[in-house]
Amino acid sequence: MDTSKLLQLIKERRSVFPNSFTGELVPRLMIDQMLESANWAPTHRFTEPWRFVVFEGSGLQKFADFQAGRYKHITPPEQYSENKFEKLKNKPLKCSHIIAVCMKRDEKESVPEVEELAAVACAIQNMLLVASSLGVGCYLSTGGVTYDEGAKEFFGLEEQDKIIGFLNIGMANRVLGKGRRKAVEQKIRWVS
């Protein structure tokens, strides 16, 4: 493995939003490769807590209708925004696929919840890197129904499980810009 190429891929990965999708469907093989990469994320005690619900085709409309409906149902009238409702209803339809990323809590609770959340985050990073290597655009959204306890049943989850977010996926129609990070040296403290 050429470490410099891997580091370059990590540095060049960018979030790509639905307004930058071409409308072309992402081939199933690419989605499968993203999901397979997620399955190889680190996992303490092999709990493998990541779970995925893949929306495609007419499933995207089901997802859009569900999240917009839940937003309307749970939002107090004084906080409700018709603009946000319309975004929740229409943005998913710009995607080729949406993958709901969830955490299935180990029934034995053999590891702290934070370790299972970290494992799912690693699975997400694997998926983002594979997508980037394939020229597939995506970003992780944590809006909509992510923190809505009442949404869990729609995704096949139980009370102790969590919705982590949604990977919005499509073929990217533009070259991505350079990333911005402060120097890593500003974030390190060496102890000898």
N, C-alpha and C positions, 0 to 999 in steps of 0.2 A: 504494500500500500504506500502510495506516495503521500506522505504527511502534508507536504506543501499544497497539494491539490485539495486535500480534505480541508485544510485550514482556509484555503481560498473559497471553497464552497460555503463554509460556515460564515465567512466574512461577507460574501455576496448575497446570501439569502435575504430576501425582503418580503414584507407583507405586500400582497397584491389584492386590491379591493375589487368588488364586482363591477364597478364602472370601467375597470381596465380589462375586463374579460372580453374575448372575441365572440362569444356565443357558441363557439365550437364545443362539442362534447369531448370531455377527457376520456380517452379509451379506458375500458374496464381494466386492462392489464396494468395501467399506471395506478389506478385506484388500489388494485390488489397489491402492488408493490409498496405503496404507502402504508397500507394496513399490515403487511408482513413485516415491514421495518418497525412498526410500533410494537409488534409482538416480541421483539428482541430487546426492548428497553430493560434497564436494570430493575430488579424487583427483589426486595428483601423477603426472605423466606419463601420465595416463589409464589407469592399470593397472586401475581399477575392481575392486578385490579382494573386494568383498562377494559372498557367495553365500548362498542361503537354501534351506532345506528346510522346506516347510510341511506340518504334520501336522494333519489334520482327520478327522472321522468315526472310522472304525475305525483310522485311522493314529495316533490318540492312544493307543489301546491298544497298538499296536506300539511306539510311543515309550516308553510307561510300562514295558512288559515288558522292553524292551531296557535302559533305564537301571537298572532295579531288578536285572536279571540281571547286568549289568556290575558294579554295586556289590557284589553278593554274591560274584562271581567274584574281584574284585581286592582286596577288603578283608580284611586279616589277621583271623583269628578274635577276637583280643583287642580289636580296634577295631570289630568288626561290631556294628551296632545294628538289631534287628528293627524298632524304631520308625522309623528312617530308611528302611529297606527298604520299609516299608508306605507312608510318605509318597511315596517315589519311584514306587511302583506306583499310588498313588491320586490324588495331586494333579493330574497331567496330565488326568485324566478330568473334572475340574471346569472345564476350559478349553473354549472354543469352538474355538480353534486354538492351536498352538504353532509358532513359527517358530524353527528352528535358524539362528543367525546365525554364519556362518563366514568365514574369510579365506582366499582362494585366492592363494597366494604367486605373484608374477610370476616366471615361469620364468627370465627373464633377470636377475632380481634387480637391475633397473634403479634401484630406490629402496631405501633401508634398510627393513627389516621394520617398524620402529616407525612409519614413514610409512603403511604399508599398514594397520597396526592402527588408527592415528588416522583413516584414511579410513573404516574399518568402524565405528568409534565415532561418526563424524559421520552415517553412514547410520542407525545405531540411533537417534540423537537425532532425525533427521528422522521416523522411524517413530513414535517416542514422541509427538512434537508433533502429527502428523497424527491419531494415535489419540485424543489428548486433545481435539483440535478436533472429532472426530466423536462424542465421548461414549463411546468404547471404552476399557475398562480394560485395562491391561497393565503388566507389569514385566519387567525383565531378570533372569533367574536365571543364576547362574554355578555352580550346584551340579550334583550328579549326575555326568554324564560329561564335563563341560566340559574338564577337564585330563587326561582319560584317552586316552593315545596309541592304545590299542587300540580306541577307539570311532570313529576316523576313517573306517574303511571303511564303516560303517553309514550315514554321512552323505555318502559319495561323495568323500571327501577323500584327498589324497595326503600323503606323509610331511611335506613342508614346509608344509602348510596347517595352519590352526588352527580349533578350535571356540571361538568367542568367548562364546557364551551362548545362552539360550533366551528368546524373548519369549513369555510366557504371556498369552493374550489372551481376553477375555470382555467381555460387556456389564456395566457397573458398576451396582450396585444401591443406591448411596448417594452423597450429595454429599461431596466430598473436603474435608478440613480445610485450614487454611492451612499454607503451607510455612515452614521455618525456615532462614534463612541469616544469617550474620554480615554486617555492612555491607561492601560491596565496597571501601570506602575502606581497610579494614584489610588488604586483599590487594593493594594497588597501591603501586608506587614509581615516581614520575614522575622522569624525568631530562631536564633542559633543557640 
